[in-house]
Amino acid sequence: MATQKTIYIVDDDEDDLFLMQEAISDLMLDLDVRPARNGSELMQILDKYIKPALILIDVNMPVMNGIEALNAVYADPDCRHIRSILMSTSNADDLKELALNSGAMKFICKPIHYNGYVELMNDVYHKCF
C-alpha cells in the first residue's frame, strides 16, 4: 500500500481553498491536504511539520506572496526536493517566467468554475504522483 502524500495548498482566498479541497475529496484522491493562508504561514508550517510532496501556491497573497515564499522554500536545503506549482488568476507571460525562475515546476491559471478545479486537481494528482 502506498504512503499517503501530503500537499500544501497556499491561498488567501477561502473560496479557492475550499474548491480545491472539495475537488480532491470528490475525486477521492489519497492526499493529506494542509491549507495555509499565505507564504509566511507556509514557512511556519514547513518548519514544524511534515515536508509535503507538493506545494500548490497562489501568487498574490498578503504578508508573503507565492514567489517570495518559493524563493524562501528553495533557499532551504531540506526543502529543495519539494515540487511546487504556482497559480494565479492572471495568465501573463511575465508571471509564468517569474514562476519558473522561482523554482516552480509549473504555472497554472486558476479555473473559474468548480469543474475546472476538479480537472485541475485530477491533472495535478496524476502528473505529480
N, C-alpha and C positions, 0 to 999 in steps of 0.2 A: 504494500500500500504506500502510495506517495505521500510525502510530508506536505501538509497544507502550506501554501505560500502566503506570505504577508505582503500586502500592498498598502502604501500610504497614499491617500487622496488628500491633496492640499489645495484648498479653495476657500475663499472667504464668502462665497455665495452659497447660502444654505440650500437653496433650490437645486443648484448643480450638485452639491454633495449628496443630497437626498436622491436625486435622479440616478447618479452613478451607483450608489449603494443599492438602490431598488433594482436597477438593471442587473447587477451582479447576483442579487438574491433571486430574481425571476429566472435568470439563466441557470441557476443552481450551480454556479461556479464554486469550486473548492478553494476559496480565498478568505484569508483573515484580513478584513478591511479595517484600517485605522485612519480616522479623519484628523486633519489638522487645519486650522483656520488661516494660517499664514506661514511664511518661511521661518520666522523666529520660533513659532510653536513646533514646527517640524524639527528644527535643530535641537530643541529641548527634548523632544521625543527620541531622536536618534541617540542622544547622549545616555538616555536611561533605559531604553527598551530594545527589543529585538531589531536587528537590521532587516529592512524589507528586501524582498526580491525585486520590487519595482516601486518607484515614486511617480505618481501621476500628479502633476503640479501646474496650477494656473500661473499665468504671467503676472497679471495685475492684481496685487493684494496690498493691503496696508502693512506697515511695520517692516516687512522684508518681502520683496516681490520674488517671483519664481526664479528669475535669472540670478539674483543675488543669492538666493537660497542654494541653487545648484552649484554656484561658484564656491560657496562655503562647504557644501557636502563633498565636492570633489577635491577640496583642499585637504580633507582628512584622509590619510592613507587607509584607514579602516573602512572607509565608505566608497572608495574609488570603484569597487566592483558593482555597486548598486546601479541598476539600469533605471533610466528616467525618461519620461515623456512630458514635454512641456505643451500646455494647451492655452488657447486664448479664443476670444470671440472674434478677433481680427485674424485675417489670413495674409497679412502684409509680408512681402518677401524679406524685408529687413528684419522683421521679427523672427522669421524662420531661421535666418542666418545667425542671429543672436542666440537662439535656442540651441542650435547645433554647436556653436562656439562655446556654450556654457557646459557642454558635456551631455546634453540630452541626445538620446538615440533617435528621437523622432519629434516632430512638431505636428500638432493636430489642431484644427479649428473645432471649437465646441459645437455639438449639434444644437438644433433649435427645437427639436421635438423628442418626446420620450423614446420613440422607436429608433431615433438616431443614437441615443445613449445605449440602447440595447445592442445595436450593431457595433458601436464603438467598443463596449466592454467585451463583447464576444471576440472581436478582432484583436484587441489588446491581449486577451487571455490566450488565444491560440497562437499568436505570434511571439509572445514573450514567455510562455510557459510550455 
